[in-house]
C-alpha cells in the first residue's frame, strides 16, 4: 500500500482547490467530468461555472434547448459532448425520475458516459471501488511500474485496467482516484516532470532506468486530414445570411455562413473557384477576399478563407438551410470558434 499512501499524502498537500471536489452530487461531478474531457482544467473551469449557474440541477439541464446548450458550449470544442449531455439529462429524467444515478452499472448505460467517466462519478459520489483510467493515470502507472505495452492497444487497455483496479482497494477509493489523477496532472507530467521532488522517485521504474521520456507507449493511429473551407459573407442591411450545419461533420448543429469546400486552397487566379461561386450565387456576383484563418482540430487541419459577396442571388430551394438573421441574433446562436474570431476581428464586434 506504500504506492497508494505516497500518492494520497502528496495529494493532500498539493491538490488544487476545484469546486467539484467539494461535493458528492453526481450531477455536478458529471458536469465537470464531461467538460474536462480532452480539456485543460484552466480552460474548462469557466465553462463548468457557467453551466452550473445556468442549470443547477439535471432537471434544469434537461429542460434546455440544444441551441442553448451549444451556445454555452461554444469555443470548448468537441460539440458532440454538449449534444450527448442534453440527451443524457433527458434520459435521466425519463428513466430515473430525474435522480442522477451513482452506481457504475447504471452510469455506463448513459449516452456519452464511458468506462472512465462512470468510474469517476461512482467513485466520487458513492465511494464505489472503481478505478479511474485517464491519460494521467496511464502515465503514472506506466512509468512507476515500467509497463511498455501501448496504452491504446487492446492488450494494454486490459493490462492497465487490471492493475488500476488492483490498486483501488483502499480505505477511501475516491480519495485515491483523485490523488493519482492529480499526481499525473501536476507532478508526473507528460514532458519534463520534476523527478527531483517526486515522492515516488526512489521506487519508480522509469526514473531508475532513464525511461521517463519513453513511457507510456502509444501506437500512432491518427491520420490528420487537411481541409479548405471557403465562407461567404452575404449582408443585407443589418442582416447576414447564415447556415445551420445539419450533416454529421464537424460543428454539427452550429451556425456558420454559406460555404464551398475545395480540395486545394483558393489562391491567386481562382478562375475555377469563381465559376463555382457564380453557379451558386449568380453570374453577376462580385467576390472580395476578406481574411484567411487556420483552425486546428484533433484529427483535422482546417484552412478557412472568408469572402464578401455583392450582387449575389440566393436560391432558397437549393440552399434550404440558409436564413437571414440580424447580427444580434447571430451572436445568440452557437457558432464555430473560428467564425466568432472572424466576426470579432473583421467587424470589431
C-alpha positions as CSV (number, residue, x, y, z in Angstrom):
1,X,0.0,0.0,0.0
2,X,3.0,2.3,0.1
3,X,2.3,3.4,-3.5
4,X,-1.2,4.5,-2.7
5,X,-0.2,6.1,0.6
6,X,2.5,8.2,-1.0
7,X,0.1,9.4,-3.7
8,X,-2.6,10.3,-1.1
9,X,0.0,12.1,1.1
10,X,1.2,14.1,-1.8
11,X,-2.4,14.9,-2.9
12,X,-3.4,16.2,0.5
13,X,-0.6,18.8,0.4
14,X,-0.6,19.7,-3.3
15,X,-4.2,19.3,-4.6
16,X,-5.9,22.2,-6.4
17,X,-9.0,23.7,-4.9
18,X,-11.6,22.8,-7.5
19,X,-15.4,23.2,-7.0
20,X,-16.4,19.7,-7.9
21,X,-14.1,18.3,-5.2
22,X,-16.4,19.8,-2.5
23,X,-19.5,17.8,-3.4
24,X,-20.8,14.2,-3.8
25,X,-23.6,15.3,-6.1
26,X,-23.3,13.0,-9.1
27,X,-24.8,15.7,-11.4
28,X,-22.1,18.2,-10.6
29,X,-19.4,15.6,-10.9
30,X,-20.8,14.6,-14.2
31,X,-20.8,18.2,-15.4
32,X,-17.1,18.5,-14.5
33,X,-16.0,15.2,-16.0
34,X,-17.7,15.7,-19.4
35,X,-16.5,19.3,-19.7
36,X,-12.9,18.3,-18.8
37,X,-12.7,15.5,-21.3
38,X,-9.7,16.4,-23.6
39,X,-9.8,19.9,-22.0
40,X,-7.4,21.6,-19.6
41,X,-8.8,22.5,-16.2
42,X,-7.9,26.2,-16.7
43,X,-10.0,26.2,-19.9
44,X,-12.8,24.1,-18.6
45,X,-13.4,25.7,-15.3
46,X,-15.2,28.8,-16.6
47,X,-17.5,26.6,-18.7
48,X,-18.2,24.4,-15.6
49,X,-19.2,27.5,-13.6
50,X,-21.4,28.9,-16.4
51,X,-23.2,25.6,-16.9
52,X,-23.8,25.1,-13.2
53,X,-25.1,28.7,-12.8
54,X,-27.4,28.2,-15.8
55,X,-28.5,24.7,-15.0
56,X,-28.1,24.0,-11.2
57,X,-29.9,20.6,-11.5
58,X,-30.2,17.8,-14.1
59,X,-33.9,18.8,-14.4
60,X,-32.9,22.3,-15.4
61,X,-30.4,20.9,-17.9
62,X,-32.9,18.6,-19.4
63,X,-35.4,21.5,-20.0
64,X,-32.8,23.4,-22.1
65,X,-32.8,23.5,-25.9
66,X,-30.0,22.2,-27.9
67,X,-29.3,25.7,-29.2
68,X,-28.9,27.0,-25.7
69,X,-26.6,24.2,-24.7
70,X,-24.4,24.5,-27.8
71,X,-24.2,28.3,-27.3
72,X,-23.0,27.9,-23.8
73,X,-20.6,25.2,-25.0
74,X,-19.2,27.5,-27.8
75,X,-15.5,27.6,-28.0
76,X,-14.9,24.4,-26.0
77,X,-14.8,22.1,-29.0
78,X,-16.0,18.5,-29.4
79,X,-19.6,19.7,-29.7
80,X,-20.9,16.2,-29.6
81,X,-20.2,16.2,-25.9
82,X,-22.8,19.0,-25.4
83,X,-25.4,17.2,-27.5
84,X,-24.8,14.0,-25.7
85,X,-25.1,15.8,-22.3
86,X,-28.6,17.1,-23.3
87,X,-29.6,13.6,-24.4
88,X,-28.3,12.1,-21.1
89,X,-30.0,14.7,-18.9
90,X,-33.4,13.9,-20.6
91,X,-32.6,10.2,-20.4
92,X,-32.2,10.6,-16.6
93,X,-35.5,12.4,-16.3
94,X,-37.3,9.7,-18.3
95,X,-35.6,6.6,-16.9
96,X,-34.5,7.7,-13.4
97,X,-37.3,10.2,-12.5
98,X,-34.7,13.0,-12.6
99,X,-32.5,11.4,-9.9
100,X,-28.9,11.1,-11.2
101,X,-27.6,7.5,-10.8
102,X,-24.5,6.9,-8.7
103,X,-23.7,3.2,-9.4
104,X,-21.3,2.2,-12.2
105,X,-23.6,-0.2,-13.8
106,X,-26.3,2.4,-14.2
107,X,-24.0,5.2,-15.3
108,X,-22.3,3.2,-18.0
109,X,-25.6,2.9,-19.8
110,X,-25.9,6.7,-20.2
111,X,-25.1,8.3,-23.5
112,X,-21.6,9.8,-23.6
113,X,-20.6,8.1,-20.4
114,X,-17.7,5.7,-20.9
115,X,-15.8,3.5,-18.5
116,X,-13.6,6.3,-17.2
117,X,-16.5,8.7,-16.6
118,X,-18.7,6.0,-15.0
119,X,-15.9,5.0,-12.7
120,X,-15.2,8.6,-11.7
121,X,-18.8,9.5,-10.9
122,X,-19.5,6.3,-9.0
123,X,-16.3,6.6,-7.0
124,X,-16.6,10.3,-6.2
125,X,-20.3,10.3,-5.4
126,X,-20.8,7.0,-3.6
127,X,-17.3,5.6,-2.8
128,X,-17.6,2.7,-5.2
129,X,-14.4,0.8,-5.7
130,X,-14.0,1.5,-9.4
131,X,-10.6,2.6,-10.6
132,X,-10.3,5.6,-13.0
133,X,-8.1,5.3,-16.1
134,X,-7.5,8.6,-17.9
135,X,-4.3,9.8,-19.6
136,X,-2.8,10.9,-16.3
137,X,-3.3,7.6,-14.7
138,X,-2.0,5.6,-17.6
139,X,1.2,7.8,-17.5
140,X,1.8,7.3,-13.7
141,X,1.2,3.6,-13.8
142,X,3.3,3.1,-17.0
143,X,6.3,5.0,-15.6
144,X,6.1,3.7,-12.0
145,X,5.6,0.0,-12.8
146,X,7.7,0.1,-16.1
147,X,4.9,-1.1,-18.4
148,X,5.8,-0.6,-22.1
149,X,2.6,-2.2,-23.5
150,X,0.9,0.5,-25.7
151,X,-1.8,2.2,-23.7
152,X,-4.1,2.3,-26.7
153,X,-3.8,-1.3,-27.7
154,X,-6.3,-4.0,-26.7
155,X,-3.8,-5.8,-24.5
156,X,-2.6,-2.5,-23.0
157,X,-6.1,-1.4,-22.0
158,X,-6.8,-4.8,-20.4
159,X,-3.4,-4.8,-18.6
160,X,-3.7,-1.3,-17.2
161,X,-7.3,-1.7,-16.2
162,X,-6.5,-4.8,-14.2
163,X,-3.5,-3.1,-12.5
164,X,-5.6,0.0,-11.7
165,X,-8.4,-2.0,-10.2
166,X,-6.0,-4.0,-8.1
167,X,-4.7,-0.7,-6.6
168,X,-8.1,0.8,-5.8
169,X,-8.8,-1.3,-2.7
170,X,-8.0,1.4,-0.1
171,X,-10.0,2.8,2.8
172,X,-11.1,5.7,0.6
173,X,-11.3,4.8,-3.2
174,X,-12.5,8.3,-4.1
175,X,-9.5,9.9,-2.4
176,X,-7.1,7.6,-4.1
177,X,-8.6,8.1,-7.5
178,X,-8.4,11.9,-7.1
179,X,-4.8,11.6,-5.9
180,X,-3.5,9.5,-8.8
181,X,-5.2,11.7,-11.4
182,X,-3.9,14.9,-9.8
183,X,-0.4,13.4,-9.4
184,X,-0.3,12.8,-13.2
185,X,-1.6,16.2,-14.0
186,X,0.7,18.2,-11.7
187,X,3.7,16.1,-10.9
188,X,4.2,13.2,-13.3
189,X,3.6,15.5,-16.3
190,X,3.9,14.3,-20.0
191,X,7.0,16.4,-20.6
192,X,9.9,17.3,-18.3
193,X,8.4,16.2,-14.9
194,X,10.4,17.4,-11.9
195,X,11.5,14.0,-10.7
196,X,13.8,15.5,-8.1
197,X,10.8,16.4,-5.9
198,X,8.7,13.3,-6.6
199,X,7.9,11.2,-3.6
200,X,8.0,8.0,-5.8
201,X,11.4,8.7,-7.3
202,X,13.3,6.0,-5.5
203,X,10.9,3.2,-6.5
204,X,9.9,4.5,-9.9
205,X,11.0,2.1,-12.7
206,X,11.1,4.8,-15.4
207,X,13.3,7.0,-13.2
208,X,15.7,4.2,-12.3
209,X,16.0,3.1,-15.9
210,X,16.1,6.5,-17.6
211,X,12.8,5.9,-19.4
212,X,10.8,8.9,-18.3
213,X,10.6,10.3,-21.9
214,X,9.8,6.8,-23.4
215,X,6.8,5.9,-21.2
216,X,4.0,5.5,-21.7
217,X,4.0,4.0,-25.2
218,X,1.2,4.9,-27.5
219,X,0.5,3.5,-31.0
220,X,0.3,6.1,-33.7
221,X,-3.0,5.5,-35.4
222,X,-4.3,9.0,-36.1
223,X,-4.3,10.4,-39.6
224,X,-4.6,14.1,-39.9
225,X,-6.9,15.4,-42.6
226,X,-6.4,18.8,-44.3
227,X,-9.5,20.7,-45.4
228,X,-10.1,24.0,-47.2
229,X,-13.4,25.8,-46.3
230,X,-14.4,29.0,-48.1
231,X,-17.1,31.1,-46.3
232,X,-19.2,33.8,-48.0
233,X,-20.4,36.8,-46.1
234,X,-23.7,37.9,-47.6
235,X,-25.2,41.1,-46.0
236,X,-28.4,43.0,-46.5
237,X,-28.6,46.0,-44.2
238,X,-28.3,44.7,-40.6
239,X,-28.9,41.1,-41.7
240,X,-26.5,38.4,-42.6
241,X,-27.1,35.0,-44.3
242,X,-26.3,32.0,-42.0
243,X,-26.5,28.3,-42.4
244,X,-27.2,25.6,-39.8
245,X,-24.8,22.6,-40.2
246,X,-27.1,19.6,-40.3
247,X,-24.8,16.9,-41.7
248,X,-22.7,14.6,-39.4
249,X,-19.5,16.6,-39.7
250,X,-17.5,19.0,-37.6
251,X,-19.6,21.7,-35.9
252,X,-22.8,19.7,-36.3
253,X,-25.9,21.8,-35.4
254,X,-23.8,25.0,-35.1
255,X,-24.4,28.1,-37.3
256,X,-22.0,29.4,-39.9
257,X,-22.0,31.2,-43.3
258,X,-22.8,29.6,-46.7
259,X,-19.6,27.8,-47.8
260,X,-17.9,25.9,-50.5
261,X,-15.2,23.4,-49.6
262,X,-12.4,22.9,-52.1
263,X,-9.7,20.2,-52.3
264,X,-6.9,22.9,-52.5
265,X,-6.5,26.4,-51.2
266,X,-8.0,29.2,-53.2
267,X,-5.0,31.3,-54.2
268,X,-4.1,33.9,-56.9
269,X,-6.0,33.3,-60.1
270,X,-9.1,31.5,-58.8
271,X,-11.0,31.2,-62.1
272,X,-12.4,27.7,-61.4
273,X,-13.4,28.7,-57.9
274,X,-15.1,31.8,-59.3
275,X,-17.1,29.7,-61.7
276,X,-18.4,27.5,-58.9
277,X,-19.3,30.6,-56.8
278,X,-21.2,32.1,-59.8
279,X,-23.1,28.8,-60.2
280,X,-24.3,29.1,-56.7
281,X,-24.8,32.9,-56.3
282,X,-25.4,34.1,-59.9
283,X,-23.3,35.2,-62.8
284,X,-23.0,38.8,-61.7
285,X,-21.7,38.1,-58.2
286,X,-18.7,40.1,-57.1
287,X,-16.2,38.2,-54.9
288,X,-14.0,40.1,-52.5
289,X,-11.4,38.2,-50.3
290,X,-11.6,39.3,-46.7
291,X,-9.5,37.2,-44.4
292,X,-7.7,33.8,-44.0
293,X,-7.5,31.8,-40.8
294,X,-6.2,28.4,-39.7
295,X,-8.0,26.1,-37.3
296,X,-6.6,23.0,-35.6
297,X,-8.8,20.1,-34.5
298,X,-7.5,16.8,-33.1
299,X,-7.7,15.0,-36.5
300,X,-8.0,17.9,-38.9
301,X,-6.2,21.0,-40.0
302,X,-8.7,23.4,-41.5
303,X,-7.8,26.4,-43.6
304,X,-10.6,28.9,-43.8
305,X,-11.0,31.8,-46.2
306,X,-13.7,34.4,-45.9
307,X,-15.1,36.3,-48.9
308,X,-17.6,39.1,-49.1
309,X,-20.2,38.8,-51.9
310,X,-22.0,41.5,-53.7
311,X,-24.7,41.4,-56.5
312,X,-25.5,37.8,-55.4
313,X,-28.6,35.8,-55.8
314,X,-29.7,33.2,-53.2
315,X,-31.7,30.3,-54.4
316,X,-33.5,29.2,-51.3
317,X,-34.7,26.0,-53.0
318,X,-31.1,24.9,-53.3
319,X,-29.9,26.3,-50.0
320,X,-32.9,25.4,-47.9
321,X,-30.9,25.6,-44.6
322,X,-29.9,29.2,-45.2
323,X,-31.7,32.0,-43.4
324,X,-31.3,35.7,-42.8
325,X,-30.7,36.8,-39.2
326,X,-29.6,40.0,-37.6
327,X,-26.0,40.3,-36.3
328,X,-27.6,40.4,-32.8
329,X,-29.4,37.2,-33.4
330,X,-26.3,35.6,-34.8
331,X,-24.5,36.5,-31.6
332,X,-27.0,34.4,-29.7
333,X,-26.6,31.3,-31.9
334,X,-23.9,28.7,-31.3
335,X,-21.2,29.0,-33.9
336,X,-17.7,27.6,-34.6
337,X,-15.0,29.4,-32.7
338,X,-13.3,30.4,-36.0
339,X,-16.4,32.2,-37.1
340,X,-16.6,34.2,-33.9
341,X,-12.9,35.0,-34.3
342,X,-13.5,36.4,-37.8
343,X,-16.6,38.4,-36.8
344,X,-14.9,39.9,-33.7
345,X,-11.8,40.9,-35.7
346,X,-13.2,42.0,-39.0
347,X,-16.3,43.7,-37.8
348,X,-14.9,44.9,-34.4
349,X,-17.9,43.4,-32.6
